[in-house]
Amino acid sequence: MSSISHHDRQTTSLANKIQEVTGVALQNCYQCGKCAAGCPVAGDMEMPSCQVLRLLQYESPDYDRRVLESESIWLCLSCDTCHSRCPQTINTPKVMYFLREEAVRQGLAHPKSKDAQAFHKAFLGSVARHGRLHEIGMLMNYKVRTGHLFQDMTLGSKLYQKGKLELLPHGVKDKAAVKKLFKRTTGNKE
Amino acid sequence: MRIGYYPGCSLTSSAREYDESVRAVCEVLDLTLVEIPDWNCCGASSAHVASEELALSLRARNLALAEAAGLDEILAPCAACFSRLASASVELADNPQKCQAVSEVVGMPYSGGVKVLNMLAVLERFKDEIAAKTDQSFRHKVACYYGCLLVRPTKVAQFDRVEDPQSMDQIMAAAGAKPVRWSSKTECCGTGLSTITRTELVANLSGRIVADAAKREAVAIVTACPMCQTNLDMRRPEINQKLQEEHRIPVLYVTQALGLAMGIDPQRLGLHRNMVPVELPEPEPEVVTTDDDDED
């Protein structure tokens, strides 16, 4: 690990961007570790939330990159336990969301994040088309995107027997309104 | 009494039994549910991955539709829908500028006055009626499981105690049940990861909750969230495999449990749709207390 001097600090550091976009001031974190103590997935992370925040506080390009390439930022459940217990009320889940988006933008997202990204795309595609989520359609789309074609196949047929899956989508009536809403907010990317 | 009703997507398919039991229980409580006309998906956790503005607008359209229908309070039984809609409601309340901006995107006026309530907040208002409509014979030990979204983030949920919530315990106690004291009430079941993309981690997190409820000798886990119900119920084979134990404790929606206590036909409560079979043992013995006894 290289030592960090003040010269390495960047004005476009992640910490700066985070403050600008989310309003969260990372310098408020004094490393009490309460967030990681209550985090249900801290044990599955290569670095828990408090370490992510600590690395970002250095505002070093190397450390910023380490955070963006980590799997940790993709494991956050947004359960908000850290945020609700933080003595400085730092909204860590919001920071994690921003870091994921930034990792995707910079092409640094951890390989294991691909499924999650595919899931969100399949989900939004369904909502853009029907105005409501059509679970089977979304799942088929997800399977095609990820190649997990046979995952949960027996579960799927059980759910169908229980009447828990709708074969046909029951969307909104005013589909034009939903399409317009998507177009105005995303430029129809989805 | 009437209230706006936002079923949300999962209540129309994978959590159909929640919708069925909500409607059955509200009928007994004489609460008329007025479905928001042409409601759309709240965007769940995916919309804001594409754009914050998209996420807010999807939620706001539902609030605007409710307002246009003259509904100032809406019930969102799904804890995730509740959280998303409530966050928009809180963000837009007393903020005419933001309301104006989002109204333009949605193509409908919204003045910011619609309040969003979760299932427990609504049932809490009917505690006396619940007690009156049940014969108090549902003396089952139940583990009331709240999960994340009913209490967190606190600014959005604005509901109950964040670390040790009580509302569901009180509602179930009003119906005669015996809620157990346990420490997994607000532990996360793992939904944030999506039950589909990271099944092994979900089994681990949900497994801790199932094992804790079983250890407290609860005969059912009671929940008010379709995501929690799905993870604890539908993912039971993975959970049991992870724990190397055979847990058969059923996972009921709070309205299914109340419905049973009210004597509603199990079929109408969608009990046949639960993956872990709902077979409750004999209720706990009735404790006869006299005026001299100090009740525990």
Interface residues (C-beta under 8 A of the other chain):
Chain A: P40 V41 D44 L75 C76 L77 S78 C79 D80 T81 H83 S84 N91 Y97 R100 E101 D115 A116 Q117 F119 H120 F123 L124 V127 G131 R132 L133 E135 L139 Y142 Q151 D152 L155 K158 L159 K162 G163 K164 L165 E166 H170 V172 K173 D174 A177 V178 K180 L181 F182 R184 T185 T186 K189 E190
Chain B: C9 S10 T12 S13 S14 A15 R16 D38 W39 N40 C41 G43 A44 S45 S46 A47 H48 V49 A50 S51 E53 L54 S57 L58 R61 V105 V106 G107 C148 R152 P153 T154 V162 T186 E187 C188 G190 T191 G192 L193 S194 I196 T197 R198 L201 L205 M234 H272 R273 M275
